[in-house]
Amino acid sequence: MVEWIVTDGLTDYRSAEAWMEARADAIAAGAAGECIWLLEHPPLYSAGTSARAEDLTDPNRFPVYPTRRGGQYTYHGPGQRVVYVMLDVGRRGRDVRRFVQQLEAWVIATLEAFNVTGVVRPGRVGVWVERPEKPAQPNGDTAEDKIAAIGIRLRKWISFHGISLNVDPDLSHFDGIVPCGIRTHGVTSLVDLGLPVGLADVDVALRDAFAQVFGDVPQDLAPKPAEALP
């Protein structure tokens, strides 16, 4: 069974990275089980391995953390559910592309619980929603906004980092970066889409959708304050 941890409060980014890396090493060594960790961070920008300097448009706005996950710049902050995914991809088939597709399917199934249709697009990592009420793209396509970012790292076939799903963050905080290097589309959240939901509602939907997509039943652990975690 996959351990399911929800941490209340705001968790320091570097502390979270250290905890994930230690847990991933323990999973690889057979000393710990797989784990899904749900948390929030204080406002910050993180830079993946493909981040471009020109996409950090306001470097003094929030702390900036270079990180070894895949992807480019993204924002984390209050009102965003961060989902750190420490799973044994080796045991799950050693297919990284399929694993990323499963993460996307997990987000899409979670959004379905709120009658929101999430989509994935070739060349655009993450999960998107159509915004027909906004002006169309220059090519005539319906406008789309990003609602969830995905960026992972593997070590000895154990994943860490994961997903950030916008529930009710301050969307203006994304203005200091070009999110994931994509200038032609915006960002949105569940509340921005008109849904009066909170993190607890999303956590229930994430749990149900995880079992649906991955076939594992999460094992609940009591919520812990951020300062109680390594």
VEXDOBA-463982 format. One record per residue (C-alpha): residue in three letters; x, y, z. Coordinates in nm, 3 decimals, decimal comma, always signed. Each point is the difference from the previous one (the first is absolute). Layout:
// residues N
SITE   r    east   north      up
SITE ALA       X       Y       Z
...
//
This chain:
// residues 230
SITE   r    east   north      up
SITE MET  +0,000  +0,000  +0,000
SITE VAL  +0,112  +0,354  -0,077
SITE GLU  +0,043  +0,232  +0,298
SITE TRP  -0,210  +0,314  -0,032
SITE ILE  +0,128  +0,298  +0,198
SITE VAL  -0,168  +0,341  +0,025
SITE THR  +0,205  +0,275  +0,162
SITE ASP  -0,176  +0,306  +0,138
SITE GLY  +0,155  +0,346  -0,020
SITE LEU  +0,277  +0,115  -0,234
SITE THR  +0,301  -0,226  -0,053
SITE ASP  +0,346  +0,136  -0,078
SITE TYR  +0,103  -0,097  -0,352
SITE ARG  +0,353  -0,122  +0,074
SITE SER  -0,123  -0,197  +0,300
SITE ALA  -0,258  -0,168  -0,222
SITE GLU  +0,265  -0,085  -0,260
SITE ALA  +0,223  -0,155  +0,264
SITE TRP  -0,288  -0,205  +0,140
SITE MET  -0,099  -0,123  -0,346
SITE GLU  +0,353  -0,099  -0,093
SITE ALA  +0,047  -0,189  +0,326
SITE ARG  -0,332  -0,178  -0,046
SITE ALA  +0,081  -0,090  -0,361
SITE ASP  +0,333  -0,148  +0,110
SITE ALA  -0,177  -0,199  +0,271
SITE ILE  -0,254  -0,134  -0,248
SITE ALA  +0,278  -0,104  -0,238
SITE ALA  +0,174  -0,180  +0,287
SITE GLY  -0,316  -0,181  +0,102
SITE ALA  -0,004  +0,181  +0,334
SITE ALA  -0,323  +0,197  -0,057
SITE GLY  -0,318  -0,023  -0,200
SITE GLU  -0,127  +0,220  -0,281
SITE CYS  -0,141  +0,336  +0,101
SITE ILE  -0,222  +0,284  -0,120
SITE TRP  +0,058  +0,327  +0,188
SITE LEU  -0,249  +0,288  -0,023
SITE LEU  +0,113  +0,343  +0,121
SITE GLU  +0,020  +0,374  -0,067
SITE HIS  +0,308  +0,217  -0,039
SITE PRO  +0,049  +0,369  +0,076
SITE PRO  +0,018  +0,215  -0,317
SITE LEU  +0,302  -0,097  -0,211
SITE TYR  +0,123  -0,078  -0,348
SITE SER  +0,175  -0,324  -0,081
SITE ALA  +0,220  -0,055  -0,305
SITE GLY  +0,012  -0,343  -0,161
SITE THR  +0,288  -0,135  -0,203
SITE SER  -0,131  +0,163  -0,322
SITE ALA  -0,062  +0,346  +0,151
SITE ARG  +0,112  +0,297  -0,213
SITE ALA  +0,129  +0,316  +0,167
SITE GLU  -0,221  +0,225  -0,213
SITE ASP  -0,312  -0,171  +0,137
SITE LEU  +0,067  +0,135  +0,350
SITE THR  -0,146  +0,345  -0,063
SITE ASP  -0,007  +0,124  +0,362
SITE PRO  +0,288  -0,170  +0,184
SITE ASN  -0,039  +0,214  +0,313
SITE ARG  -0,366  -0,071  +0,061
SITE PHE  +0,027  -0,335  +0,180
SITE PRO  +0,281  -0,239  +0,092
SITE VAL  +0,124  -0,200  -0,298
SITE TYR  +0,107  -0,362  +0,047
SITE PRO  +0,196  -0,185  -0,267
SITE THR  -0,101  -0,365  +0,012
SITE ARG  +0,080  -0,322  -0,180
SITE ARG  -0,353  -0,090  -0,102
SITE GLY  -0,092  +0,007  -0,366
SITE GLY  -0,167  +0,303  -0,152
SITE GLN  +0,046  +0,376  +0,011
SITE TYR  -0,114  +0,275  +0,240
SITE THR  -0,309  -0,046  +0,209
SITE TYR  -0,161  +0,172  +0,297
SITE HIS  -0,099  -0,151  +0,333
SITE GLY  -0,196  +0,174  +0,269
SITE PRO  -0,298  -0,003  +0,236
SITE GLY  -0,319  -0,126  -0,156
SITE GLN  +0,184  -0,238  -0,229
SITE ARG  -0,006  -0,370  +0,080
SITE VAL  +0,347  -0,139  -0,051
SITE VAL  +0,007  -0,378  -0,040
SITE TYR  +0,340  -0,162  +0,044
SITE VAL  +0,002  -0,346  -0,152
SITE MET  +0,247  -0,255  +0,133
SITE LEU  -0,085  -0,316  -0,193
SITE ASP  +0,199  -0,297  -0,124
SITE VAL  -0,014  +0,047  -0,377
SITE GLY  +0,224  -0,304  -0,039
SITE ARG  -0,260  -0,222  +0,164
SITE ARG  -0,269  +0,174  -0,204
SITE GLY  +0,143  -0,093  -0,338
SITE ARG  +0,310  +0,219  -0,054
SITE ASP  -0,187  +0,211  -0,253
SITE VAL  +0,059  +0,368  +0,076
SITE ARG  -0,227  +0,127  -0,277
SITE ARG  -0,285  -0,216  +0,125
SITE PHE  +0,063  +0,115  +0,356
SITE VAL  -0,028  +0,366  -0,100
SITE GLN  -0,319  -0,083  -0,188
SITE GLN  -0,134  -0,160  +0,317
SITE LEU  +0,076  +0,318  +0,194
SITE GLU  -0,186  +0,200  -0,263
SITE ALA  -0,292  -0,246  +0,014
SITE TRP  -0,002  +0,032  +0,379
SITE VAL  -0,040  +0,378  -0,023
SITE ILE  -0,267  -0,031  -0,270
SITE ALA  -0,198  -0,250  +0,209
SITE THR  +0,030  +0,230  +0,302
SITE LEU  -0,136  +0,293  -0,199
SITE GLU  -0,292  -0,213  -0,120
SITE ALA  -0,122  -0,015  +0,361
SITE PHE  -0,072  +0,375  -0,035
SITE ASN  -0,143  -0,028  -0,353
SITE VAL  +0,311  +0,159  -0,147
SITE THR  +0,139  -0,148  -0,320
SITE GLY  +0,377  -0,014  +0,003
SITE VAL  +0,196  -0,063  -0,320
SITE VAL  +0,359  -0,067  -0,098
SITE ARG  +0,162  +0,148  -0,309
SITE PRO  +0,302  -0,116  -0,202
SITE GLY  +0,301  +0,218  +0,076
SITE ARG  -0,164  +0,153  +0,310
SITE VAL  +0,073  -0,187  +0,321
SITE GLY  -0,268  +0,006  +0,267
SITE VAL  -0,379  +0,010  +0,002
SITE TRP  -0,206  +0,271  -0,165
SITE VAL  -0,360  +0,120  -0,012
SITE GLU  -0,176  +0,167  -0,290
SITE ARG  -0,119  +0,358  +0,058
SITE PRO  -0,258  +0,072  -0,272
SITE GLU  -0,099  +0,322  +0,178
SITE LYS  +0,345  +0,146  -0,076
SITE PRO  +0,117  +0,135  -0,337
SITE ALA  +0,108  -0,276  -0,235
SITE GLN  +0,364  -0,062  -0,083
SITE PRO  +0,142  +0,176  -0,310
SITE ASN  -0,037  -0,326  -0,193
SITE GLY  -0,368  -0,018  +0,095
SITE ASP  +0,036  -0,272  +0,262
SITE THR  -0,196  +0,028  +0,323
SITE ALA  +0,197  +0,165  +0,280
SITE GLU  +0,144  -0,239  +0,258
SITE ASP  +0,147  +0,058  +0,344
SITE LYS  +0,226  -0,226  +0,204
SITE ILE  -0,145  -0,134  +0,323
SITE ALA  +0,266  -0,254  +0,099
SITE ALA  +0,374  -0,033  -0,053
SITE ILE  +0,194  -0,326  +0,000
SITE GLY  +0,373  -0,043  +0,056
SITE ILE  +0,173  -0,310  +0,130
SITE ARG  +0,342  -0,146  +0,063
SITE LEU  +0,099  -0,366  +0,018
SITE ARG  +0,279  -0,152  +0,206
SITE LYS  +0,046  -0,377  -0,013
SITE TRP  -0,347  -0,010  -0,159
SITE ILE  -0,159  +0,174  +0,299
SITE SER  -0,188  +0,319  -0,086
SITE PHE  -0,008  +0,320  +0,199
SITE HIS  -0,128  +0,354  -0,052
SITE GLY  -0,334  -0,027  -0,183
SITE ILE  -0,311  +0,214  -0,051
SITE SER  -0,123  +0,347  +0,092
SITE LEU  -0,375  +0,054  -0,037
SITE ASN  -0,138  +0,353  +0,022
SITE VAL  -0,292  +0,006  +0,244
SITE ASP  -0,006  +0,365  +0,112
SITE PRO  +0,348  +0,154  -0,025
SITE ASP  +0,058  +0,368  -0,074
SITE LEU  +0,026  -0,029  -0,378
SITE SER  +0,181  +0,333  -0,023
SITE HIS  +0,298  -0,174  +0,162
SITE PHE  +0,059  -0,182  -0,329
SITE ASP  +0,082  +0,336  -0,162
SITE GLY  +0,363  -0,015  +0,110
SITE ILE  +0,075  -0,295  -0,228
SITE VAL  -0,097  -0,143  -0,336
SITE PRO  -0,169  -0,310  +0,143
SITE CYS  +0,161  -0,311  -0,148
SITE GLY  +0,144  +0,219  -0,276
SITE ILE  -0,338  +0,046  -0,173
SITE ARG  -0,082  +0,361  -0,084
SITE THR  -0,314  -0,052  -0,209
SITE HIS  -0,226  -0,140  +0,273
SITE GLY  -0,103  +0,103  +0,350
SITE VAL  -0,058  -0,172  +0,331
SITE THR  -0,320  -0,067  +0,190
SITE SER  -0,126  -0,169  +0,315
SITE LEU  -0,312  -0,178  +0,116
SITE VAL  -0,120  +0,312  +0,181
SITE ASP  +0,082  +0,215  -0,305
SITE LEU  -0,229  -0,233  -0,196
SITE GLY  -0,281  +0,086  +0,244
SITE LEU  +0,016  -0,304  +0,227
SITE PRO  -0,022  +0,068  +0,376
SITE VAL  +0,234  -0,283  +0,101
SITE GLY  +0,292  -0,022  +0,241
SITE LEU  +0,304  -0,217  +0,048
SITE ALA  -0,189  -0,254  +0,212
SITE ASP  -0,252  -0,054  -0,282
SITE VAL  +0,281  -0,050  -0,250
SITE ASP  +0,179  -0,241  +0,233
SITE VAL  -0,305  -0,228  +0,006
SITE ALA  -0,022  +0,008  -0,378
SITE LEU  +0,374  -0,068  -0,035
SITE ARG  -0,026  -0,303  +0,225
SITE ASP  -0,294  -0,148  -0,189
SITE ALA  +0,159  +0,066  -0,339
SITE PHE  +0,333  -0,149  +0,109
SITE ALA  -0,161  -0,335  +0,069
SITE GLN  -0,183  +0,023  -0,332
SITE VAL  +0,312  +0,074  -0,208
SITE PHE  +0,275  -0,189  +0,181
SITE GLY  -0,202  -0,284  +0,151
SITE ASP  +0,150  +0,052  +0,347
SITE VAL  -0,193  +0,078  +0,316
SITE PRO  +0,166  +0,287  +0,189
SITE GLN  +0,071  -0,057  +0,368
SITE ASP  -0,098  +0,306  +0,203
SITE LEU  +0,241  +0,150  +0,248
SITE ALA  -0,103  +0,266  +0,248
SITE PRO  +0,058  +0,355  -0,126
SITE LYS  +0,328  +0,142  +0,127
SITE PRO  +0,112  +0,359  +0,048
SITE ALA  +0,279  +0,104  -0,235
SITE GLU  +0,252  +0,036  +0,281
SITE ALA  -0,050  -0,366  +0,103
SITE LEU  +0,138  -0,131  -0,329
SITE PRO  +0,372  -0,042  -0,069
//
